[in-house]
Amino acid sequence: MAIKPKTIVTLKAQASCQSHSRSDVAIRDLTFTIDEPTERGGTNAGPTPTDTAISALVGCTNVIGHKCADKLGVDIGNLTITVECDFDRRGVTLAEEIDVPFTAIRLDVQTGGTANQEQVNAVAAEVAKFCPLSKLFKQAGTRLDETWHPAT
């Protein structure tokens, strides 16, 4: 009898918040720090919460990109991912409530494998369907522009 994998799992994290800006987060057997830069009263011991969100999108694009490429039999090699985000700071400065704080994200993905543009486009289309962070941002109203390039 085959074991059916769980479709819904619970992700857990715990944080020790040593100040108004610093959170030392524990997930699984890993720990990391989220903090604000010194000019905003933090200690700059780690990325900001918003930096962390954008970094999560990069990491997820990498992981899901490789899963999709493997599923399609496409060699994308190692990826180089660059991201730029337009962030409306009025919410975090308490000036006013903002419905879509991450207004636009531009994600540029450079592949390193043998895949041609058509194959890279196929991988990108699959990533758009399956990347949970990409879906999270899009469902929140963020304009997400992704550009995928084959190795040169």
ABEGO torsion letter per residue (X at the ends): XBBBBBABBBBBBBBBBABAABBBBBBEABBBBBBBBAAAGBAGABBBAAAAAAAAAAAAAAAAAAAAAAAAGBBAEBBBBBBBBBBBAAAAAGABBBABABABBBBBBBBABABBAAAAAAAAAAAAAABAAAAAAAAAGBBBBBBBBBBX
